[in-house]
């Protein structure tokens, strides 16, 4: 019985460390691999599908990797995203590897800056949730583990 009592503080500290790590900002390479910010070869390889299996939070970073001689990234409004209009971007990135912070909750819209690339599928919309959702998810996971300790 004494060994169980001494093990519980260890487990609680371990779980708190995991909780802290799960709340830290994360970095995502757009498309999942290097140089994937490009015109998709097929609809199955669509950049628009990539964020659907991920959760993004305020404070996370998107890393776009591409050949700066060919590509660029434009952060645009919803209207410009839908119409592939890159004439008045919110921000232009053309260095080949921008690291863009999701600095507020909401939807971030990005399109390719080269002529015709957006129309051919080089576009991305990412939803950033507030940090409170990250904490809530982590605490509910932590609470489930704690209640399962004998």
Secondary structure, 3 states (H helix, E strand, C coil): CHHHHHHHHHHHHHHHHHHHHHHCCCEEECCCCCCCCCCCCCHHHCHHHHHHHCCEECCCEEECCCCCCCCCEEEECHHHHHHCCCCCCCEEECCCCCEEECCCCEEEEEEECCCCCCCCCCEEEEEEECHHHHHHHHHHHHHHHHHHCC
